[in-house]
Amino acid sequence: MNHVRIIGTGSKAPDKVLSNHDLEKMVETSDEWITARTGIKERRIAEDGIASSDMGYDASLKALEASGTDPSELDVIIVGTVTPDYMMPSTGCLIQSKLKAKNAYGFDLAAGCSGFLYALHVGYGLIKAGTAKKILVVGTETLSRIMDYEDRSTCILFGDGAGAVVLSESEEPGIMSSCLNADGDDWELLYIPGGGSKIPASKESIENKDHYMKMNGRDVFRIAVKSMEAATMQAVEEAGIKPEDIDLLIPHQANFRILEAVRKRLNLPEDRLFSNLDKYGNTSAASVPLALDEAVRSGRAKKGDILLFTVFGGGFTWGATVVRL
Ligand code: COA
């Protein structure tokens, strides 16, 4: 058994919808502008009291059920998130407790919007090394809690949600390549200043809105396109396939223009790109597993298909993974 496969997927999106028209009443923007510049029509917002572990738990239950896995079989739970419930304990421990996954250890992994693919890569490595057989990999975000709904350059883009997969050792091929990258030089283009050890929570930091996400969208856009294109080509090469072998491209759902640039770089037809960006916006680490679960449950992604995931996020971090489903 020297392969690692995704054997089940699950997702959770909150019911509450925040549409472009709703945002028109909150900031100076328009449905036309948001649709044309991003492809987003609406996003989901978690109800008060619901946090990342709650949505992550719901998504995990579905992934466990889909894969026929009992929580007691899990060896590890890895949660990609930039919006953990708490700084301590980890969301991984909270999900472990809710699932009663008594044989698993759990932890969070912070890699911005690339969190899920980073977590998948770590899970892959742990199974390959023989230290685990079954791993739950979760991406879950409550980004509405770190949005400044007076800042039109960020609040139109992001939403809440969760996705999860069960990774297992397998005799059949699964993950074919996994490439991660990081470059911390430009970290200030996309970051959350407050709430950490540099600018701890204080009356002043709250007045300064330091706990909200800050972004230079134009620069991020440029670097995201270049990075995702490069990672995608690297992952295709390392998997030993050709771009045309990809049945479905599932990129981080950031901006439809970014998704289209990656699709065109791979020279894939429009129907090989999966996007649910119009419904959810950018859900950071939840974006790829949420899209993957929708692709699987709608029949767009079938067993045996070759999928390509590619991500980009704060840090900067980016990467791509080729998977046979
Ligand atoms: N509604 C209306 N107008 C807006 C607006 C909004 N929500 N946000 C910005 N504008 C205005 C700007 O002020 C600017 O006006 P000006 O020309 O008078 O100065 C104009 O629209 C163009 O702004 P610009 O920032 O150049 O637009 P853009 O085409 O780059 O689109 C983003 C902005 C944020 C949608 C785009 O840059 C983007 O998606 N970046 C990547 C963000 C991302 O994916 N981040 C997460 C990575 S994981």
Residues whose N, C-alpha, C, O or C-beta is under 5 A from the ligand:
A	BS01	COA	E28 T29 S30 W33 R37 T38 C113 R152 S153 I156 G217 R218 V220 F221 A254 N255 F312 G313
